[in-house]
Structure formats: structure tokens, C-alpha cells
């Protein structure tokens, strides 16, 4: 049974005058969206297999609805479902492409003893640029989880213990970091001292095997961001 929305807000359902949701007003659109949100989450989650990614998709659906000419919408709920399906499929395809693309270009490589000075300089320059990108783009917790997992193959339970979060949350932090890096989102300025320390810690870990130094740097930055304490960590 189709519902049609007119410019004046009156509707007709199967030829009978029946009230239907009017979404030309933003408050009405928000009300309808909140009503349909649980079912939209289920749709996105079935396609993506991830609650966090499904939530991101549904949030984008709401933003898309705000930009839509809502005065000519037929069956608003059907529109929301259609947008959700399309965006979830696109998100899934993007995620597969990100998984196929190695994360290591963001991180330092193990040095080749026979590298020329020029190659060493190029590698260090690449690390400095990658570190700026991660500092600009990722939250401290995302950055820590991503570097430890993708750069140094830490198991998720060890990352979770270091950051005082659950294993599930550790996986989510890595996935969100990959998503942000893939999207090229940049949101914060980079402190030059923090940048220098980050580069030094990355190079020390990659070239000299000093993982303790890298762990200390990443965890301290997370602690500072959490204003002195990480959720789930015992007091020190």
C-alpha cells in the first residue's frame, strides 16, 4: 500500500484520505527517522556484519535525508530503507578495498642493511608524513590500536590490555582508524613536539625493536587525552 505526500502535507493511501507522515519539516523528518532508526540499523548490520559500521551508515542516512527535497517524497520509510541499503553496500565495498590495501605504507618498514642513504632518507620522510596524517586524523586510542596492530602485529588481547579496553573495542578502534585514514578525514592540528616524539618512537620500534618506547608513547598520549585515566584501568 503506497503512501503519497503532497506539497500541502495531505496524503492519500489507496484512494482514501488517511494521515501519513509529513517530512517536509525538519522536526517531522527527525521524528520519522528516530522511529525507523532501529529497523535501519538492523538492515545495515545484516549487510556489514558490524554494529559500529552500521551506526555510521545510519548516521549518514540521516544527513542524506536532511539534504533531500522532502516535499516530493513518496513513502518516507521506504526511502530511508533504500538509502540505507545502498549506503551499506557501498560501505562494505569500501571496507573490502581497504582490507585489500596494505596498511603498511602508513608505517615504517624494517630497514634494509644495504639501503642507500637516499633510500633511508626517503623512508624517514615517508614515516614523518604518515605520522602527521595519523596525528591529524585519528584519536589517540584509534592511533595506538592501529599502529600496534597493523604496524607491529600485536594481538588484539594485548592491545586491549595496554589501552584498558575490551578486545571488541580494540577491534573497533582499528577498524575506525582504517576507515578514517581511507576517507582522508583530518580534524586536528599537530603539535610539533608530539610529532617528533611519535616519529622517534616509530623509528626506534621499526629499526631497533624498541617496542616498549613506542608503547609508552602511545599509552601516555591516550592517558593525557582521557584526562588522567583510561576507562577500566586500575588506579596507579
Order of alpha helices (4+ residues) and beta strands (2+ residues): beta-beta-alpha-alpha-alpha-alpha-alpha-alpha-alpha-alpha-alpha
